[in-house]
Amino acid sequence: MAAKRAERLVNLVIALLGTRQYVTAARIRATVPGYEQDDGSERADEAFKRMFERDKAELREMGVPLETGRTSAFDTEDGYRIARAEYELPEITLTGEEAAAVGLALRLWESAQLAGAAHSALVKLKAAGIDVDTSRAIPLQPRLDAGEPAFEACYAAARDRRLLEFDYRRPDEDTPARRHVQPWGVVAWHGRWYLVGLDLDRQAPRVFRLSRVVGAPAVKGAPGAFEPPADVDLASVVAGQVTGEEQLVVVRARPGTAVGLRRHAIPLGGADDGSGTVEDRLELRTTEPQALADQLAAYGPDVVVESPREIRDAVITRLTRLAAMDGAA
């Protein structure tokens, strides 16, 4: 939203909250800054009417209880006001951790699909006197959808109940396969994003990790094409299909490297690599060791696996294969 328009809407809300009587459009035009002033021309009148209609629609879309009516039987035209009792929030009390959690959610919602709802929620909380901390550190860090190109299409399709088509590469397959899905929702689980839905080719519920979606998903058909099961619990579906016992993995990383890895690692202190260089020891947890091996191999010589042996061997195998391919080229 342009700054001038936002300022005009704020001025309009303030003006309509400050009166119990209905205020006519003409009075609003004369008193609220930002509207086309009356110079007697048809052009100015039309410009004001269009602007005012857009502003009313936007306020109502934002949930502002804009009322239309007349103060007395002698009024000759409708006016507008905002019912203060319906607009104001009840008293809200958040603990420090709850306020930090709200801040975390706002960071999570900073996507094209969710930013409007997040901004509206933040404005309402601040208006109620709640200090929402969007920067305070708490022991959670979401993987934002900006790192998952498929997020917005999957989220929008699930929201609008539209079919999805996309290419999906499983870790045990060399080439992606086309999938046709009724998307029920998108959920975060153990630091990754998953799409839950009905796989139309297999006629069974399936879970798809968004990082394995190849290219841009295609949204098909009209909205409202299906309804998810009424009692579906997305997190439970993911937990049931993303199987595997959690493993602890300890790695050594050169200082200043592997920034992405450090975001979800526990630092264990420094360790001498034998040449006098002190490396950082990090502890990682995973239920998908092969996917983690892929990630660790991508860091090349900057990261070395200490334990367990299986992960170390898996990384070495990947690096050996890459070296052979490079030599063959």
The 8 nearest C-alpha neighbors of each residue, nearest first, counted from 0:
[[1, 5, 2, 4, 3, 6, 115, 8],
 [2, 0, 4, 3, 5, 6, 7, 8],
 [1, 3, 5, 4, 6, 0, 7, 8],
 [4, 2, 6, 5, 1, 7, 33, 0],
 [3, 5, 7, 1, 6, 2, 8, 0],
 [4, 6, 2, 8, 7, 3, 1, 9],
 [7, 5, 9, 3, 4, 8, 2, 10],
 [6, 8, 4, 10, 33, 9, 5, 11],
 [9, 7, 11, 5, 10, 6, 12, 4],
 [8, 10, 6, 12, 11, 7, 13, 5],
 [11, 9, 7, 13, 8, 12, 14, 6],
 [10, 12, 8, 14, 9, 13, 7, 31],
 [11, 13, 9, 15, 14, 10, 16, 8],
 [14, 12, 10, 16, 11, 15, 17, 9],
 [13, 15, 11, 17, 12, 16, 10, 31],
 [16, 14, 80, 12, 17, 81, 13, 18],
 [17, 15, 13, 81, 14, 18, 12, 83],
 [16, 18, 14, 15, 13, 19, 12, 81],
 [19, 17, 20, 16, 15, 80, 14, 21],
 [18, 20, 21, 17, 80, 16, 82, 15],
 [21, 19, 18, 70, 22, 80, 69, 79],
 [20, 22, 78, 79, 80, 70, 69, 68],
 [23, 21, 78, 79, 20, 26, 80, 24],
 [24, 22, 78, 26, 25, 77, 79, 27],
 [25, 23, 27, 26, 28, 78, 22, 79],
 [24, 26, 28, 23, 27, 29, 22, 30],
 [25, 27, 29, 23, 28, 24, 30, 22],
 [28, 26, 24, 30, 29, 25, 31, 23],
 [27, 29, 25, 26, 30, 34, 31, 24],
 [28, 30, 26, 27, 31, 25, 36, 37],
 [29, 31, 27, 28, 26, 32, 14, 25],
 [30, 32, 27, 28, 11, 29, 10, 33],
 [33, 31, 34, 30, 7, 10, 28, 29],
 [32, 34, 7, 31, 35, 3, 4, 6],
 [33, 35, 32, 28, 36, 47, 31, 50],
 [36, 34, 47, 43, 46, 37, 33, 28],
 [35, 37, 34, 38, 28, 29, 43, 47],
 [36, 38, 39, 43, 35, 44, 40, 29],
 [39, 37, 40, 36, 43, 44, 41, 35],
 [40, 38, 37, 41, 43, 44, 42, 36],
 [39, 41, 42, 43, 38, 44, 37, 45],
 [40, 42, 44, 43, 45, 39, 46, 38],
 [43, 41, 45, 40, 44, 46, 47, 39],
 [42, 44, 46, 40, 45, 41, 35, 47],
 [45, 43, 41, 47, 46, 42, 48, 40],
 [44, 46, 48, 42, 47, 43, 41, 49],
 [45, 47, 43, 49, 44, 48, 42, 50],
 [48, 46, 50, 44, 35, 45, 49, 51],
 [47, 49, 45, 51, 50, 46, 52, 44],
 [50, 48, 52, 46, 47, 51, 45, 53],
 [51, 49, 47, 53, 48, 52, 46, 54],
 [50, 52, 54, 48, 53, 49, 47, 55],
 [53, 51, 55, 49, 54, 50, 48, 56],
 [54, 52, 56, 50, 51, 55, 57, 49],
 [53, 55, 51, 57, 56, 52, 58, 50],
 [56, 54, 52, 58, 57, 53, 51, 59],
 [55, 57, 53, 59, 54, 58, 60, 52],
 [56, 58, 60, 54, 59, 55, 53, 61],
 [59, 57, 61, 55, 63, 60, 56, 54],
 [58, 60, 62, 63, 56, 61, 57, 55],
 [59, 61, 57, 62, 58, 56, 63, 55],
 [62, 60, 58, 59, 63, 57, 119, 56],
 [61, 63, 59, 60, 64, 58, 86, 65],
 [62, 64, 59, 58, 61, 65, 86, 60],
 [65, 63, 81, 62, 66, 86, 82, 59],
 [66, 64, 81, 63, 80, 59, 79, 67],
 [67, 65, 80, 79, 81, 64, 68, 82],
 [66, 68, 79, 78, 77, 80, 65, 69],
 [69, 67, 77, 78, 21, 79, 66, 70],
 [70, 68, 77, 71, 78, 21, 74, 76],
 [69, 71, 21, 20, 68, 74, 72, 78],
 [72, 70, 73, 69, 74, 68, 20, 75],
 [71, 73, 74, 70, 69, 75, 76, 68],
 [72, 74, 71, 75, 70, 69, 76, 77],
 [75, 73, 72, 71, 76, 69, 70, 77],
 [74, 76, 73, 77, 72, 69, 71, 78],
 [77, 75, 74, 78, 69, 23, 68, 24],
 [78, 76, 68, 69, 23, 67, 79, 75],
 [77, 79, 23, 22, 21, 68, 67, 69],
 [80, 78, 21, 67, 22, 66, 23, 68],
 [79, 81, 15, 21, 66, 65, 22, 82],
 [82, 80, 65, 16, 15, 64, 83, 66],
 [83, 81, 85, 84, 86, 64, 80, 16],
 [82, 84, 86, 85, 81, 87, 16, 64],
 [85, 83, 82, 86, 87, 88, 81, 89],
 [86, 84, 83, 82, 87, 64, 88, 81],
 [87, 85, 83, 84, 82, 64, 63, 88],
 [86, 88, 84, 85, 83, 89, 127, 126],
 [87, 89, 127, 90, 86, 123, 91, 85],
 [90, 88, 91, 87, 127, 84, 86, 85],
 [89, 91, 88, 92, 127, 128, 87, 129],
 [92, 90, 89, 93, 127, 129, 88, 124],
 [91, 93, 90, 94, 129, 98, 97, 128],
 [94, 92, 97, 98, 95, 91, 129, 96],
 [93, 95, 97, 96, 98, 92, 99, 100],
 [94, 96, 98, 97, 99, 93, 132, 100],
 [97, 95, 99, 94, 98, 100, 137, 93],
 [98, 96, 100, 94, 99, 95, 93, 101],
 [99, 97, 101, 95, 131, 100, 96, 93],
 [98, 100, 102, 96, 97, 132, 101, 135],
 [99, 101, 97, 103, 102, 98, 96, 104],
 [102, 100, 104, 98, 103, 99, 105, 97],
 [133, 103, 101, 99, 105, 132, 100, 104],
 [104, 102, 100, 106, 101, 105, 99, 133],
 [103, 105, 107, 101, 106, 102, 108, 100],
 [104, 106, 108, 102, 107, 103, 117, 101],
 [105, 107, 103, 104, 109, 108, 102, 133],
 [108, 106, 104, 105, 109, 143, 103, 141],
 [107, 109, 105, 113, 106, 110, 114, 117],
 [110, 108, 114, 106, 107, 113, 105, 111],
 [111, 109, 113, 114, 112, 108, 144, 145],
 [110, 112, 114, 113, 109, 151, 115, 108],
 [111, 113, 110, 114, 151, 115, 155, 154],
 [114, 112, 108, 110, 116, 115, 111, 117],
 [113, 115, 109, 117, 110, 116, 111, 108],
 [116, 114, 118, 117, 113, 119, 112, 111],
 [117, 115, 119, 118, 114, 113, 120, 108],
 [116, 118, 114, 120, 115, 119, 105, 108],
 [117, 119, 121, 115, 120, 116, 114, 122],
 [118, 120, 116, 122, 121, 117, 115, 123],
 [121, 119, 117, 123, 118, 122, 116, 124],
 [120, 122, 118, 124, 119, 123, 125, 117],
 [123, 121, 119, 125, 120, 124, 126, 118],
 [124, 122, 126, 120, 121, 125, 119, 127],
 [125, 123, 127, 121, 126, 129, 122, 120],
 [124, 126, 129, 128, 122, 127, 123, 121],
 [125, 127, 123, 124, 128, 122, 129, 88],
 [128, 126, 124, 125, 129, 88, 123, 90],
 [127, 129, 125, 126, 130, 124, 91, 90],
 [130, 128, 125, 124, 127, 131, 91, 126],
 [129, 131, 132, 125, 128, 98, 124, 93],
 [132, 130, 98, 129, 102, 133, 101, 99],
 [131, 133, 102, 99, 134, 135, 98, 130],
 [102, 134, 132, 135, 131, 103, 99, 105],
 [133, 135, 132, 136, 102, 99, 103, 106],
 [136, 134, 132, 99, 133, 137, 102, 103],
 [135, 137, 134, 138, 99, 139, 103, 133],
 [136, 138, 139, 135, 99, 100, 96, 140],
 [137, 139, 136, 140, 263, 135, 100, 141],
 [140, 138, 137, 141, 136, 103, 263, 100],
 [139, 141, 142, 138, 263, 262, 103, 137],
 [142, 140, 143, 190, 139, 107, 103, 187],
 [141, 143, 190, 144, 191, 140, 146, 192],
 [144, 142, 145, 141, 107, 146, 147, 106],
 [143, 145, 147, 146, 150, 142, 110, 148],
 [144, 146, 143, 147, 148, 110, 150, 142],
 [145, 147, 144, 143, 148, 142, 210, 150],
 [148, 146, 144, 149, 150, 145, 210, 209],
 [149, 147, 150, 146, 145, 144, 151, 215],
 [148, 150, 147, 152, 151, 215, 209, 153],
 [151, 149, 153, 147, 148, 152, 144, 154],
 [150, 152, 154, 153, 149, 155, 112, 148],
 [153, 151, 155, 154, 150, 149, 156, 216],
 [154, 152, 156, 150, 151, 155, 157, 149],
 [153, 155, 151, 157, 152, 156, 150, 185],
 [154, 156, 158, 152, 157, 153, 151, 159],
 [157, 155, 161, 153, 159, 158, 154, 160],
 [158, 156, 182, 160, 184, 154, 183, 155],
 [157, 159, 155, 156, 160, 154, 184, 161],
 [158, 160, 156, 222, 157, 161, 155, 223],
 [161, 159, 223, 157, 222, 158, 156, 224],
 [162, 160, 156, 222, 159, 224, 220, 219],
 [163, 161, 219, 181, 218, 180, 220, 156],
 [162, 164, 218, 180, 217, 179, 219, 181],
 [165, 163, 179, 217, 178, 216, 180, 218],
 [164, 166, 216, 178, 177, 217, 167, 163],
 [165, 167, 177, 213, 176, 175, 212, 178],
 [166, 168, 212, 175, 176, 213, 211, 165],
 [169, 167, 175, 211, 174, 176, 172, 170],
 [168, 170, 172, 171, 167, 211, 175, 173],
 [171, 169, 172, 168, 290, 173, 289, 211],
 [172, 170, 169, 173, 168, 174, 289, 175],
 [173, 171, 169, 170, 174, 168, 175, 176],
 [172, 174, 171, 175, 168, 170, 169, 176],
 [173, 175, 172, 168, 176, 169, 167, 166],
 [176, 174, 168, 167, 166, 177, 173, 169],
 [175, 177, 166, 167, 178, 168, 174, 165],
 [176, 178, 166, 165, 167, 175, 179, 164],
 [179, 177, 165, 164, 166, 180, 176, 167],
 [180, 178, 164, 199, 163, 198, 200, 177],
 [181, 179, 198, 163, 197, 199, 182, 162],
 [180, 182, 197, 162, 196, 183, 163, 198],
 [183, 181, 196, 157, 184, 180, 195, 156],
 [184, 182, 196, 157, 227, 195, 181, 185],
 [185, 183, 157, 195, 182, 194, 186, 154],
 [184, 186, 194, 193, 154, 195, 192, 187],
 [185, 187, 193, 192, 188, 184, 194, 233],
 [188, 186, 192, 191, 193, 190, 189, 185],
 [187, 189, 191, 190, 192, 186, 234, 193],
 [190, 188, 191, 187, 192, 285, 286, 141],
 [189, 191, 188, 142, 141, 187, 192, 140],
 [192, 190, 188, 187, 189, 142, 193, 208],
 [191, 193, 187, 186, 209, 208, 188, 185],
 [194, 192, 208, 186, 207, 209, 185, 187],
 [193, 195, 185, 207, 206, 184, 208, 196],
 [196, 194, 206, 184, 183, 205, 182, 185],
 [195, 197, 182, 183, 181, 204, 205, 180],
 [196, 198, 204, 181, 180, 203, 199, 205],
 [197, 199, 180, 202, 201, 203, 200, 204],
 [198, 200, 202, 201, 180, 179, 197, 181],
 [201, 199, 198, 202, 179, 178, 180, 203],
 [200, 202, 203, 198, 199, 197, 204, 205],
 [203, 201, 199, 198, 200, 197, 204, 205],
 [202, 204, 201, 198, 197, 205, 199, 200],
 [205, 203, 197, 196, 198, 202, 206, 195],
 [204, 206, 196, 198, 197, 195, 203, 207],
 [207, 205, 195, 194, 237, 193, 208, 196],
 [208, 206, 194, 193, 209, 195, 205, 211],
 [207, 209, 193, 210, 211, 192, 194, 206],
 [210, 208, 211, 212, 193, 192, 207, 149],
 [209, 211, 208, 212, 147, 192, 149, 213],
 [212, 210, 209, 168, 208, 167, 213, 169],
 [211, 213, 167, 209, 210, 166, 214, 168],
 [214, 212, 166, 167, 211, 215, 168, 165],
 [213, 215, 212, 216, 166, 165, 149, 148],
 [214, 216, 149, 217, 213, 165, 148, 212],
 [217, 215, 165, 164, 152, 149, 218, 214],
 [216, 218, 164, 163, 165, 219, 215, 152],
 [219, 217, 163, 162, 156, 216, 161, 164],
 [220, 218, 162, 163, 161, 217, 221, 164],
 [221, 219, 161, 162, 222, 218, 224, 163],
 [220, 222, 224, 161, 223, 219, 160, 162],
 [223, 221, 161, 159, 160, 224, 220, 156],
 [222, 224, 160, 225, 159, 161, 221, 226],
 [223, 225, 222, 161, 160, 221, 226, 220],
 [226, 224, 223, 160, 227, 161, 181, 222],
 [225, 227, 228, 160, 224, 223, 229, 183],
 [228, 226, 183, 229, 225, 231, 196, 182],
 [229, 227, 231, 230, 226, 183, 232, 225],
 [230, 228, 231, 227, 226, 232, 183, 233],
 [229, 231, 228, 232, 227, 233, 235, 226],
 [230, 232, 228, 229, 233, 227, 236, 235],
 [233, 231, 235, 234, 236, 230, 237, 229],
 [234, 232, 236, 235, 231, 237, 195, 186],
 [233, 235, 237, 236, 232, 238, 186, 188],
 [236, 234, 238, 232, 237, 233, 239, 231],
 [237, 235, 239, 233, 234, 238, 232, 240],
 [238, 236, 234, 240, 239, 235, 241, 206],
 [239, 237, 235, 241, 236, 240, 234, 242],
 [238, 240, 236, 237, 241, 235, 242, 234],
 [239, 241, 237, 242, 238, 236, 206, 205],
 [242, 240, 238, 237, 239, 243, 206, 286],
 [243, 241, 240, 239, 238, 244, 286, 287],
 [242, 244, 286, 245, 287, 241, 285, 246],
 [243, 245, 286, 246, 242, 285, 287, 288],
 [246, 244, 286, 285, 243, 284, 247, 287],
 [247, 245, 285, 284, 286, 244, 248, 288],
 [246, 248, 284, 283, 249, 285, 282, 245],
 [247, 249, 283, 306, 282, 307, 284, 246],
 [250, 248, 282, 306, 305, 281, 304, 283],
 [251, 249, 304, 305, 281, 303, 280, 252],
 [250, 252, 280, 303, 279, 302, 278, 281],
 [253, 251, 302, 279, 278, 301, 254, 280],
 [252, 254, 278, 301, 256, 279, 255, 302],
 [255, 253, 256, 278, 252, 279, 277, 257],
 [254, 256, 253, 257, 258, 252, 279, 301],
 [257, 255, 258, 254, 253, 301, 252, 302],
 [258, 256, 260, 259, 261, 298, 252, 255],
 [257, 259, 261, 260, 256, 262, 255, 254],
 [260, 258, 261, 257, 262, 263, 256, 264],
 [261, 259, 257, 258, 262, 263, 264, 295],
 [260, 262, 264, 258, 263, 259, 257, 281],
 [263, 261, 260, 259, 264, 258, 140, 265],
 [262, 264, 261, 260, 265, 283, 140, 259],
 [265, 263, 261, 283, 282, 262, 281, 266],
 [264, 266, 282, 281, 267, 283, 263, 261],
 [267, 265, 281, 268, 280, 264, 282, 279],
 [268, 266, 280, 281, 265, 282, 269, 279],
 [269, 267, 280, 266, 279, 270, 281, 278],
 [268, 270, 279, 278, 280, 277, 267, 271],
 [269, 271, 278, 277, 279, 272, 280, 268],
 [272, 270, 277, 273, 276, 275, 278, 269],
 [271, 273, 274, 276, 277, 270, 275, 278],
 [274, 272, 271, 275, 276, 277, 270, 278],
 [273, 275, 276, 272, 271, 277, 278, 270],
 [274, 276, 273, 271, 277, 272, 278, 270],
 [277, 275, 274, 271, 272, 278, 273, 270],
 [276, 278, 271, 270, 269, 272, 275, 279],
 [279, 277, 253, 270, 269, 252, 251, 254],
 [278, 280, 269, 252, 251, 268, 270, 253],
 [279, 281, 251, 267, 268, 269, 250, 266],
 [282, 280, 266, 250, 267, 265, 249, 264],
 [281, 283, 249, 265, 264, 248, 266, 250],
 [282, 284, 248, 264, 247, 249, 281, 265],
 [285, 283, 247, 246, 248, 245, 282, 286],
 [284, 286, 246, 245, 287, 288, 283, 247],
 [285, 287, 245, 243, 244, 288, 246, 284],
 [286, 288, 285, 290, 289, 291, 243, 245],
 [289, 287, 291, 290, 292, 285, 286, 310],
 [290, 288, 292, 291, 287, 293, 313, 310],
 [289, 291, 293, 292, 288, 287, 294, 170],
 [290, 292, 294, 288, 293, 289, 295, 287],
 [293, 291, 289, 295, 314, 294, 290, 296],
 [294, 292, 290, 296, 291, 295, 289, 297],
 [293, 295, 291, 297, 292, 296, 290, 298],
 [296, 294, 292, 297, 298, 293, 291, 302],
 [295, 297, 293, 298, 314, 299, 294, 292],
 [296, 298, 294, 295, 299, 293, 318, 292],
 [299, 297, 296, 295, 301, 302, 300, 257],
 [300, 298, 296, 297, 301, 302, 295, 318],
 [299, 301, 302, 298, 303, 296, 253, 252],
 [300, 302, 253, 299, 298, 252, 256, 303],
 [301, 303, 252, 300, 251, 298, 299, 250],
 [304, 302, 251, 250, 305, 252, 301, 300],
 [305, 303, 250, 311, 306, 249, 251, 302],
 [304, 306, 250, 249, 303, 307, 311, 251],
 [307, 305, 308, 249, 248, 304, 311, 310],
 [306, 308, 309, 310, 248, 311, 305, 249],
 [307, 309, 311, 306, 310, 312, 305, 304],
 [308, 310, 312, 311, 307, 313, 306, 314],
 [311, 309, 313, 312, 308, 307, 292, 314],
 [310, 312, 308, 304, 314, 309, 313, 315],
 [313, 311, 315, 309, 310, 314, 316, 308],
 [312, 314, 310, 316, 311, 315, 292, 309],
 [315, 313, 317, 292, 311, 316, 296, 312],
 [316, 314, 312, 318, 317, 313, 319, 311],
 [317, 315, 313, 319, 314, 318, 312, 320],
 [316, 318, 320, 314, 319, 315, 321, 313],
 [317, 319, 321, 315, 320, 316, 322, 314],
 [320, 318, 322, 316, 317, 321, 315, 323],
 [319, 321, 317, 323, 318, 322, 316, 324],
 [320, 322, 318, 324, 323, 319, 325, 317],
 [323, 321, 325, 319, 320, 324, 318, 326],
 [324, 322, 326, 320, 325, 321, 327, 319],
 [325, 323, 321, 327, 326, 322, 320, 328],
 [324, 326, 322, 328, 323, 327, 321, 320],
 [327, 325, 323, 328, 324, 322, 321, 320],
 [326, 328, 324, 325, 323, 322, 321, 320],
 [327, 325, 326, 324, 323, 322, 321, 320]]
